[in-house]
Structures are given as structure tokens and as C-alpha cells.
Amino acid sequence: VQQGRVPHKLERRHLWRGEANGKLEEDVGFFEEFGGTERWMEPSGTRQRAGIQSIVDSLDKGIEPRCSGANMRKVLEIAIGLRESHRNGFAAV
């Protein structure tokens, strides 16, 4: 695993943790806590991977991500809305 690189194939099934600019260590057994990864689906396309890689690059290299902070905030609001709707029996939020 290279620092600043997001592996995108689920068959690898590794989670790496570490401090900023420090050594990365594998968190062994993390996925078993959630029932393993056998039934997980791989992200549908390169757009998701490219977006995540853009954020990683911006953090590692101190550059602007491809997506604006305002757009990221809107996407986060949608995700929170989906979660809250699910928590409330799929009610409108």
C-alpha cells in the first residue's frame, strides 16, 4: 500500500490506519466486526474512485480537490437525510 493511495478492489479487504505522515498499520479483523465483506458490492465506477482519490491527493499534496467544498456539503446533507429517513421508518425529512 502506498501512502495517499486508495485501493479500490474489494478482494484486497484491508483497512490501513496511521497518523499524518506516519507509518500505516493494517487494522486486522476490522471487517469481521461487520459480518465480513463477502456480500459487499464494489463501487460501480471510476467516478467514485476518482472523487475519493481527489480528496486524498488534496490532503497529501495541499492542493484543491476537484469538487468544491460547497458541493461536498450538499452531498453530505443528502447522505445525512437518507440516514435520518431510514432511522425514522423511511419518513420524509
N, CA, C and O atoms as a printed pandas DataFrame, in Angstrom:
     atom_number atom_name residue_name chain_id  residue_number  x_coord  y_coord  z_coord
0              1         N          VAL        A               1    0.844   -1.183    0.000
1              2        CA          VAL        A               1    0.000    0.000    0.000
2              3         C          VAL        A               1    0.881    1.234    0.000
3              4         O          VAL        A               1    1.817    1.341    0.792
4              5         N          GLN        A               2    0.579    2.160   -0.886
5              6        CA          GLN        A               2    1.308    3.417   -0.941
6              7         C          GLN        A               2    0.530    4.459   -0.160
7              8         O          GLN        A               2   -0.698    4.494   -0.223
8              9         N          GLN        A               3    1.235    5.308    0.576
9             10        CA          GLN        A               3    0.561    6.372    1.293
10            11         C          GLN        A               3   -0.124    7.278    0.286
11            12         O          GLN        A               3    0.453    7.616   -0.747
12            13         N          GLY        A               4   -1.359    7.672    0.588
13            14        CA          GLY        A               4   -2.094    8.543   -0.306
14            15         C          GLY        A               4   -2.752    7.817   -1.462
15            16         O          GLY        A               4   -3.210    8.457   -2.408
16            17         N          ARG        A               5   -2.808    6.511   -1.408
17            18        CA          ARG        A               5   -3.427    5.728   -2.491
18            19         C          ARG        A               5   -4.582    4.932   -1.901
19            20         O          ARG        A               5   -4.421    4.242   -0.895
20            21         N          VAL        A               6   -5.728    5.028   -2.523
21            22        CA          VAL        A               6   -6.907    4.313   -2.055
22            23         C          VAL        A               6   -7.073    3.041   -2.877
23            24         O          VAL        A               6   -7.405    3.128   -4.059
24            25         N          PRO        A               7   -6.855    1.862   -2.298
25            26        CA          PRO        A               7   -7.103    0.635   -3.057
26            27         C          PRO        A               7   -8.588    0.541   -3.396
27            28         O          PRO        A               7   -9.430    0.921   -2.583
28            29         N          HIS        A               8   -8.914    0.049   -4.568
29            30        CA          HIS        A               8  -10.312    0.046   -4.972
30            31         C          HIS        A               8  -10.874   -1.335   -5.263
31            32         O          HIS        A               8  -12.031   -1.441   -5.672
32            33         N          LYS        A               9  -10.129   -2.359   -5.077
33            34        CA          LYS        A               9  -10.647   -3.700   -5.302
34            35         C          LYS        A               9  -10.997   -4.332   -3.956
35            36         O          LYS        A               9  -10.144   -4.446   -3.075
36            37         N          LEU        A              10  -12.259   -4.740   -3.805
37            38        CA          LEU        A              10  -12.688   -5.288   -2.527
38            39         C          LEU        A              10  -12.024   -6.612   -2.186
39            40         O          LEU        A              10  -11.996   -6.997   -1.017
40            41         N          GLU        A              11  -11.487   -7.319   -3.179
41            42        CA          GLU        A              11  -10.850   -8.586   -2.834
42            43         C          GLU        A              11   -9.628   -8.366   -1.948
43            44         O          GLU        A              11   -9.153   -9.311   -1.320
44            45         N          ARG        A              12   -9.122   -7.169   -1.884
45            46        CA          ARG        A              12   -7.979   -6.882   -1.003
46            47         C          ARG        A              12   -8.428   -6.836    0.450
47            48         O          ARG        A              12   -7.733   -7.353    1.325
48            49         N          ARG        A              13   -9.551   -6.240    0.716
49            50        CA          ARG        A              13  -10.176   -6.199    2.036
50            51         C          ARG        A              13   -9.203   -5.858    3.159
51            52         O          ARG        A              13   -9.063   -6.614    4.119
52            53         N          HIS        A              14   -8.547   -4.739    3.036
53            54        CA          HIS        A              14   -7.630   -4.275    4.068
54            55         C          HIS        A              14   -8.029   -2.868    4.480
55            56         O          HIS        A              14   -8.487   -2.076    3.656
56            57         N          LEU        A              15   -7.854   -2.564    5.753
57            58        CA          LEU        A              15   -8.040   -1.208    6.244
58            59         C          LEU        A              15   -6.728   -0.789    6.885
59            60         O          LEU        A              15   -6.224   -1.445    7.797
60            61         N          TRP        A              16   -6.185    0.315    6.393
61            62        CA          TRP        A              16   -4.908    0.814    6.894
62            63         C          TRP        A              16   -5.151    2.074    7.700
63            64         O          TRP        A              16   -5.886    2.961    7.267
64            65         N          ARG        A              17   -4.539    2.155    8.866
65            66        CA          ARG        A              17   -4.679    3.332    9.727
66            67         C          ARG        A              17   -3.290    3.885   10.037
67            68         O          ARG        A              17   -2.295    3.161   10.014
68            69         N          GLY        A              18   -3.250    5.177   10.325
69            70        CA          GLY        A              18   -1.982    5.776   10.696
70            71         C          GLY        A              18   -2.129    7.257   10.947
71            72         O          GLY        A              18   -3.145    7.861   10.604
72            73         N          GLU        A              19   -1.126    7.826   11.535
73            74        CA          GLU        A              19   -1.081    9.258   11.783
74            75         C          GLU        A              19   -0.622    9.972   10.521
75            76         O          GLU        A              19   -0.035    9.357    9.631
76            77         N          ALA        A              20   -0.888   11.263   10.446
77            78        CA          ALA        A              20   -0.456   12.053    9.296
78            79         C          ALA        A              20    1.052   11.925    9.118
79            80         O          ALA        A              20    1.819   12.132   10.058
80            81         N          ASN        A              21    1.462   11.584    7.912
81            82        CA          ASN        A              21    2.874   11.413    7.562
82            83         C          ASN        A              21    3.574   10.340    8.388
83            84         O          ASN        A              21    4.803   10.305    8.446
84            85         N          GLY        A              22    2.802    9.471    9.023
85            86        CA          GLY        A              22    3.395    8.410    9.828
86            87         C          GLY        A              22    3.254    7.059    9.160
87            88         O          GLY        A              22    2.778    6.952    8.030
88            89         N          LYS        A              23    3.670    6.044    9.868
89            90        CA          LYS        A              23    3.610    4.684    9.355
90            91         C          LYS        A              23    2.162    4.197    9.344
91            92         O          LYS        A              23    1.410    4.425   10.291
92            93         N          LEU        A              24    1.788    3.527    8.263
93            94        CA          LEU        A              24    0.460    2.934    8.164
94            95         C          LEU        A              24    0.507    1.517    8.708
95            96         O          LEU        A              24    1.445    0.768    8.436
96            97         N          GLU        A              25   -0.524    1.148    9.489
97            98        CA          GLU        A              25   -0.615   -0.203   10.019
98            99         C          GLU        A              25   -1.974   -0.774    9.671
99           100         O          GLU        A              25   -2.986   -0.075    9.729
100          101         N          GLU        A              26   -1.992   -2.049    9.308
101          102        CA          GLU        A              26   -3.243   -2.694    8.941
102          103         C          GLU        A              26   -4.086   -2.961   10.184
103          104         O          GLU        A              26   -3.583   -3.459   11.191
104          105         N          ASP        A              27   -5.369   -2.625   10.104
105          106        CA          ASP        A              27   -6.319   -2.914   11.172
106          107         C          ASP        A              27   -6.926   -4.288   10.865
107          108         O          ASP        A              27   -7.964   -4.390   10.210
108          109         N          VAL        A              28   -6.265   -5.327   11.345
109          110        CA          VAL        A              28   -6.674   -6.704   11.055
110          111         C          VAL        A              28   -7.968   -7.015   11.813
111          112         O          VAL        A              28   -8.097   -6.696   12.995
112          113         N          GLY        A              29   -8.904   -7.629   11.132
113          114        CA          GLY        A              29  -10.143   -8.040   11.782
114          115         C          GLY        A              29  -11.237   -6.993   11.796
115          116         O          GLY        A              29  -12.326   -7.254   12.305
116          117         N          PHE        A              30  -10.977   -5.807   11.247
117          118        CA          PHE        A              30  -11.974   -4.737   11.282
118          119         C          PHE        A              30  -13.267   -5.152   10.596
119          120         O          PHE        A              30  -14.351   -4.941   11.140
120          121         N          PHE        A              31  -13.167   -5.738    9.408
121          122        CA          PHE        A              31  -14.359   -6.045    8.627
122          123         C          PHE        A              31  -15.183   -7.177    9.239
123          124         O          PHE        A              31  -16.397   -7.220    9.042
124          125         N          GLU        A              32  -14.557   -8.088    9.973
125          126        CA          GLU        A              32  -15.295   -9.181   10.596
126          127         C          GLU        A              32  -16.306   -8.648   11.602
127          128         O          GLU        A              32  -17.353   -9.258   11.819
128          129         N          GLU        A              33  -15.994   -7.508   12.218
129          130        CA          GLU        A              33  -16.910   -6.887   13.171
130          131         C          GLU        A              33  -18.259   -6.577   12.519
131          132         O          GLU        A              33  -19.287   -6.515   13.194
132          133         N          PHE        A              34  -18.241   -6.386   11.204
133          134        CA          PHE        A              34  -19.455   -6.046   10.467
134          135         C          PHE        A              34  -19.939   -7.210    9.606
135          136         O          PHE        A              34  -20.671   -6.999    8.639
136          137         N          GLY        A              35  -19.542   -8.421    9.942
137          138        CA          GLY        A              35  -20.003   -9.593    9.213
138          139         C          GLY        A              35  -19.182   -9.941    7.991
139          140         O          GLY        A              35  -19.637  -10.723    7.155
140          141         N          GLY        A              36  -18.001   -9.393    7.859
141          142        CA          GLY        A              36  -17.145   -9.690    6.714
142          143         C          GLY        A              36  -17.537   -8.898    5.480
143          144         O          GLY        A              36  -18.416   -8.037    5.531
144          145         N          THR        A              37  -16.879   -9.198    4.377
145          146        CA          THR        A              37  -17.099   -8.429    3.144
146          147         C          THR        A              37  -17.569   -9.290    1.982
147          148         O          THR        A              37  -17.615   -8.816    0.847
148          149         N          GLU        A              38  -17.916  -10.536    2.238
149          150        CA          GLU        A              38  -18.274  -11.445    1.149
150          151         C          GLU        A              38  -19.455  -10.942    0.321
151          152         O          GLU        A              38  -19.488  -11.170   -0.888
152          153         N          ARG        A              39  -20.417  -10.269    0.935
153          154        CA          ARG        A              39  -21.610   -9.834    0.210
154          155         C          ARG        A              39  -21.532   -8.372   -0.240
155          156         O          ARG        A              39  -22.509   -7.844   -0.772
156          157         N          TRP        A              40  -20.411   -7.721   -0.040
157          158        CA          TRP        A              40  -20.269   -6.324   -0.444
158          159         C          TRP        A              40  -20.205   -6.212   -1.955
159          160         O          TRP        A              40  -19.737   -7.123   -2.637
160          161         N          MET        A              41  -20.675   -5.095   -2.468
161          162        CA          MET        A              41  -20.548   -4.813   -3.895
162          163         C          MET        A              41  -19.435   -3.795   -4.092
163          164         O          MET        A              41  -19.277   -2.878   -3.286
164          165         N          GLU        A              42  -18.677   -3.951   -5.143
165          166        CA          GLU        A              42  -17.631   -2.989   -5.470
166          167         C          GLU        A              42  -18.280   -1.717   -5.999
167          168         O          GLU        A              42  -19.294   -1.799   -6.692
168          169         N          PRO        A              43  -17.724   -0.531   -5.692
169          170        CA          PRO        A              43  -18.275    0.704   -6.258
170          171         C          PRO        A              43  -18.430    0.583   -7.767
171          172         O          PRO        A              43  -17.629   -0.059   -8.447
172          173         N          SER        A              44  -19.479    1.216   -8.268
173          174        CA          SER        A              44  -19.880    0.989   -9.653
174          175         C          SER        A              44  -18.937    1.547  -10.700
175          176         O          SER        A              44  -18.955    1.069  -11.834
176          177         N          GLY        A              45  -18.122    2.526  -10.382
177          178        CA          GLY        A              45  -17.310    3.074  -11.450
178          179         C          GLY        A              45  -16.149    3.913  -10.982
179          180         O          GLY        A              45  -15.914    4.103   -9.788
180          181         N          THR        A              46  -15.429    4.410  -11.974
181          182        CA          THR        A              46  -14.228    5.180  -11.691
182          183         C          THR        A              46  -14.547    6.557  -11.125
183          184         O          THR        A              46  -13.687    7.177  -10.500
184          185         N          ARG        A              47  -15.758    7.043  -11.330
185          186        CA          ARG        A              47  -16.106    8.369  -10.818
186          187         C          ARG        A              47  -15.994    8.414   -9.298
187          188         O          ARG        A              47  -15.449    9.368   -8.744
188          189         N          GLN        A              48  -16.506    7.388   -8.624
189          190        CA          GLN        A              48  -16.406    7.343   -7.170
190          191         C          GLN        A              48  -14.948    7.252   -6.735
191          192         O          GLN        A              48  -14.514    7.970   -5.834
192          193         N          ARG        A              49  -14.209    6.378   -7.370
193          194        CA          ARG        A              49  -12.803    6.215   -7.010
194          195         C          ARG        A              49  -12.020    7.492   -7.279
195          196         O          ARG        A              49  -11.165    7.883   -6.484
196          197         N          ALA        A              50  -12.313    8.143   -8.403
197          198        CA          ALA        A              50  -11.603    9.380   -8.743
198          199         C          ALA        A              50  -11.922   10.484   -7.742
199          200         O          ALA        A              50  -11.042   11.267   -7.384
200          201         N          GLY        A              51  -13.160   10.555   -7.291
201          202        CA          GLY        A              51  -13.534   11.554   -6.296
202          203         C          GLY        A              51  -12.815   11.345   -4.981
203          204         O          GLY        A              51  -12.320   12.295   -4.374
204          205         N          ILE        A              52  -12.759   10.102   -4.544
205          206        CA          ILE        A              52  -12.051    9.780   -3.307
206          207         C          ILE        A              52  -10.562   10.057   -3.462
207          208         O          ILE        A              52   -9.931   10.615   -2.565
208          209         N          GLN        A              53  -10.000    9.661   -4.611
209          210        CA          GLN        A              53   -8.576    9.902   -4.851
210          211         C          GLN        A              53   -8.275   11.398   -4.862
211          212         O          GLN        A              53   -7.213   11.816   -4.401
212          213         N          SER        A              54   -9.199   12.212   -5.385
213          214        CA          SER        A              54   -9.017   13.661   -5.411
214          215         C          SER        A              54   -8.912   14.230   -3.998
215          216         O          SER        A              54   -8.094   15.112   -3.739
216          217         N          ILE        A              55   -9.742   13.722   -3.086
217          218        CA          ILE        A              55   -9.688   14.182   -1.693
218          219         C          ILE        A              55   -8.373   13.751   -1.051
219          220         O          ILE        A              55   -7.736   14.542   -0.355
220          221         N          VAL        A              56   -7.964   12.512   -1.276
221          222        CA          VAL        A              56   -6.690   12.025   -0.730
222          223         C          VAL        A              56   -5.536   12.877   -1.252
223          224         O          VAL        A              56   -4.663   13.281   -0.484
224          225         N          ASP        A              57   -5.531   13.150   -2.561
225          226        CA          ASP        A              57   -4.468   13.975   -3.148
226          227         C          ASP        A              57   -4.459   15.376   -2.558
227          228         O          ASP        A              57   -3.392   15.934   -2.303
228          229         N          SER        A              58   -5.643   15.952   -2.339
229          230        CA          SER        A              58   -5.692   17.310   -1.791
230          231         C          SER        A              58   -5.123   17.348   -0.377
231          232         O          SER        A              58   -4.461   18.313    0.003
232          233         N          LEU        A              59   -5.382   16.298    0.402
233          234        CA          LEU        A              59   -4.838   16.240    1.758
234          235         C          LEU        A              59   -3.332   15.997    1.750
235          236         O          LEU        A              59   -2.594   16.621    2.512
236          237         N          ASP        A              60   -2.880   15.091    0.890
237          238        CA          ASP        A              60   -1.452   14.761    0.835
238          239         C          ASP        A              60   -0.609   15.872    0.227
239          240         O          ASP        A              60    0.501   16.137    0.689
240          241         N          LYS        A              61   -1.135   16.526   -0.810
241          242        CA          LYS        A              61   -0.341   17.482   -1.579
242          243         C          LYS        A              61   -0.693   18.937   -1.320
243          244         O          LYS        A              61   -0.027   19.836   -1.835
244          245         N          GLY        A              62   -1.742   19.185   -0.520
245          246        CA          GLY        A              62   -2.134   20.562   -0.228
246          247         C          GLY        A              62   -2.711   21.294   -1.423
247          248         O          GLY        A              62   -2.552   22.509   -1.544
248          249         N          ILE        A              63   -3.381   20.565   -2.312
249          250        CA          ILE        A              63   -3.989   21.174   -3.495
250          251         C          ILE        A              63   -5.506   21.156   -3.356
251          252         O          ILE        A              63   -6.052   20.464   -2.497
252          253         N          GLU        A              64   -6.178   21.919   -4.205
253          254        CA          GLU        A              64   -7.639   21.956   -4.183
254          255         C          GLU        A              64   -8.205   20.653   -4.750
255          256         O          GLU        A              64   -7.714   20.159   -5.766
256          257         N          PRO        A              65   -9.235   20.090   -4.103
257          258        CA          PRO        A              65   -9.877   18.906   -4.681
258          259         C          PRO        A              65  -10.680   19.287   -5.923
259          260         O          PRO        A              65  -11.010   20.455   -6.127
260          261         N          ARG        A              66  -10.989   18.290   -6.748
261          262        CA          ARG        A              66  -11.754   18.549   -7.970
262          263         C          ARG        A              66  -13.157   19.062   -7.656
263          264         O          ARG        A              66  -13.721   19.825   -8.440
264          265         N          CYS        A              67  -13.716   18.663   -6.546
265          266        CA          CYS        A              67  -15.074   19.046   -6.159
266          267         C          CYS        A              67  -14.994   20.154   -5.110
267          268         O          CYS        A              67  -14.166   20.096   -4.201
268          269         N          SER        A              68  -15.852   21.155   -5.240
269          270        CA          SER        A              68  -15.819   22.274   -4.293
270          271         C          SER        A              68  -16.349   21.853   -2.924
271          272         O          SER        A              68  -17.113   20.895   -2.807
272          273         N          GLY        A              69  -15.938   22.570   -1.915
273          274        CA          GLY        A              69  -16.436   22.319   -0.566
274          275         C          GLY        A              69  -17.934   22.520   -0.473
275          276         O          GLY        A              69  -18.610   21.800    0.262
276          277         N          ALA        A              70  -18.468   23.496   -1.212
277          278        CA          ALA        A              70  -19.912   23.740   -1.201
278          279         C          ALA        A              70  -20.667   22.526   -1.741
279          280         O          ALA        A              70  -21.701   22.143   -1.193
280          281         N          ASN        A              71  -20.158   21.927   -2.800
281          282        CA          ASN        A              71  -20.814   20.742   -3.352
282          283         C          ASN        A              71  -20.689   19.557   -2.395
283          284         O          ASN        A              71  -21.634   18.785   -2.231
284          285         N          MET        A              72  -19.521   19.414   -1.765
285          286        CA          MET        A              72  -19.351   18.328   -0.799
286          287         C          MET        A              72  -20.348   18.466    0.349
287          288         O          MET        A              72  -20.898   17.470    0.818
288          289         N          ARG        A              73  -20.581   19.704    0.803
289          290        CA          ARG        A              73  -21.541   19.945    1.875
290          291         C          ARG        A              73  -22.942   19.509    1.452
291          292         O          ARG        A              73  -23.668   18.907    2.243
292          293         N          LYS        A              74  -23.326   19.809    0.211
293          294        CA          LYS        A              74  -24.645   19.406   -0.285
294          295         C          LYS        A              74  -24.776   17.888   -0.334
295          296         O          LYS        A              74  -25.816   17.336    0.028
296          297         N          VAL        A              75  -23.725   17.219   -0.782
297          298        CA          VAL        A              75  -23.741   15.755   -0.846
298          299         C          VAL        A              75  -23.850   15.171    0.560
299          300         O          VAL        A              75  -24.582   14.204    0.773
300          301         N          LEU        A              76  -23.126   15.752    1.522
301          302        CA          LEU        A              76  -23.203   15.288    2.901
302          303         C          LEU        A              76  -24.611   15.470    3.452
303          304         O          LEU        A              76  -25.116   14.592    4.151
304          305         N          GLU        A              77  -25.250   16.592    3.147
305          306        CA          GLU        A              77  -26.623   16.828    3.601
306          307         C          GLU        A              77  -27.570   15.771    3.047
307          308         O          GLU        A              77  -28.466   15.311    3.754
308          309         N          ILE        A              78  -27.383   15.385    1.797
309          310        CA          ILE        A              78  -28.212   14.333    1.201
310          311         C          ILE        A              78  -27.992   13.014    1.936
311          312         O          ILE        A              78  -28.950   12.317    2.269
312          313         N          ALA        A              79  -26.724   12.673    2.187
313          314        CA          ALA        A              79  -26.410   11.416    2.876
314          315         C          ALA        A              79  -27.006   11.397    4.279
315          316         O          ALA        A              79  -27.544   10.377    4.711
316          317         N          ILE        A              80  -26.915   12.512    4.990
317          318        CA          ILE        A              80  -27.494   12.589    6.336
318          319         C          ILE        A              80  -29.010   12.450    6.256
319          320         O          ILE        A              80  -29.618   11.778    7.089
320          321         N          GLY        A              81  -29.625   13.085    5.250
321          322        CA          GLY        A              81  -31.070   12.964    5.061
322          323         C          GLY        A              81  -31.495   11.525    4.816
323          324         O          GLY        A              81  -32.500   11.071    5.362
324          325         N          LEU        A              82  -30.732   10.803    3.995
325          326        CA          LEU        A              82  -31.039    9.392    3.740
326          327         C          LEU        A              82  -30.955    8.577    5.026
327          328         O          LEU        A              82  -31.816    7.744    5.306
328          329         N          ARG        A              83  -29.909    8.829    5.798
329          330        CA          ARG        A              83  -29.753    8.098    7.056
330          331         C          ARG        A              83  -30.895    8.399    8.018
331          332         O          ARG        A              83  -31.452    7.485    8.626
332          333         N          GLU        A              84  -31.249    9.681    8.159
333          334        CA          GLU        A              84  -32.321   10.062    9.075
334          335         C          GLU        A              84  -33.666    9.502    8.631
335          336         O          GLU        A              84  -34.468    9.077    9.462
336          337         N          SER        A              85  -33.914    9.499    7.329
337          338        CA          SER        A              85  -35.147    8.914    6.818
338          339         C          SER        A              85  -35.216    7.431    7.176
339          340         O          SER        A              85  -36.256    6.940    7.614
340          341         N          HIS        A              86  -34.113    6.727    6.990
341          342        CA          HIS        A              86  -34.071    5.303    7.331
342          343         C          HIS        A              86  -34.294    5.091    8.821
343          344         O          HIS        A              86  -35.039    4.195    9.218
344          345         N          ARG        A              87  -33.654    5.908    9.644
345          346        CA          ARG        A              87  -33.791    5.771   11.102
346          347         C          ARG        A              87  -35.208    6.036   11.569
347          348         O          ARG        A              87  -35.615    5.554   12.626
348          349         N          ASN        A              88  -35.968    6.803   10.785
349          350        CA          ASN        A              88  -37.344    7.157   11.157
350          351         C          ASN        A              88  -38.374    6.424   10.304
351          352         O          ASN        A              88  -39.439    6.965   10.006
352          353         N          GLY        A              89  -38.058    5.210    9.918
353          354        CA          GLY        A              89  -39.007    4.391    9.172
354          355         C          GLY        A              89  -39.265    4.889    7.765
355          356         O          GLY        A              89  -40.378    4.764    7.254
356          357         N          PHE        A              90  -38.251    5.449    7.138
357          358        CA          PHE        A              90  -38.322    5.968    5.766
358          359         C          PHE        A              90  -39.271    7.161    5.643
359          360         O          PHE        A              90  -39.885    7.379    4.599
360          361         N          ALA        A              91  -39.377    7.926    6.729
361          362        CA          ALA        A              91  -40.198    9.139    6.714
362          363         C          ALA        A              91  -39.486   10.230    5.929
363          364         O          ALA        A              91  -38.261   10.233    5.806
364          365         N          ALA        A              92  -40.275   11.152    5.403
365          366        CA          ALA        A              92  -39.688   12.308    4.716
366          367         C          ALA        A              92  -38.948   13.164    5.734
367          368         O          ALA        A              92  -39.395   13.329    6.869
368          369         N          VAL        A              93  -37.818   13.701    5.313
369          370        CA          VAL        A              93  -37.047   14.587    6.196
370          371         C          VAL        A              93  -36.835   15.925    5.528
371          372         O          VAL        A              93  -36.208   16.812    6.107
